[in-house]
Amino acid sequence: MRTLLALLGAAAALVGCDPARVAKLEEGVSTEAQVRQEFGEPVTVTVLPDGQRVLDYPRQPEGWTNYRITIGTDGKMSSLRQLLNADNFARVQPGLTEMQVRELLGRPAKSQPWPLKSETELLWRFRPDANASKIFSVYFDTQGRALRTTITDDPRTQAQMGN
């Protein structure tokens, strides 16, 4: 139990430092080495056909962000995006594949099968503001196509508030 609490504390501390890390980086100026110095090793690195490198830094399941950082062919950071935002949520439409949704939102916090409904729910934790924590869920059919989305309160926040 102590080990679990220590790991959760470390994860929370890591996530809490992200705004400071982001502030140290500048698009078009910061190098991949500087990005890795601030964020560490990415969970995934995707090399695009044009030579750009996409570094993914998901903060799920304990955090509320998923960062995607693109390194241009010149070795400089060309974009740093927090994927869990209203614009990306609005882009998730019925019929998208799970891979397309993951491309928009990054790694989910959890995957929950619902066998009686023949559906699978992927969920992402996010914060629409500093005082709220929500869950964005996407439900997929057995062919892996999005059916619908929902936004609900994060039960972890409710438990912390004593509700």
Secondary structure, DSSP 8 states (H G I E B T S, - for coil): -HHHHHHHHHHHHHHHTHHHHHHT--TTT-BHHHHHHHH-S-SEEEE-TTS-EEEEEE-TTTSS-EEEEEE-TTSBEEEEEE--SHHHHHH--TT-BHHHHHHHH-S-SEEEEEGGGTEEEEEEEEEEETTEEEEEEEEE-TTSBEEEEEEEE-HHHHHHTT-
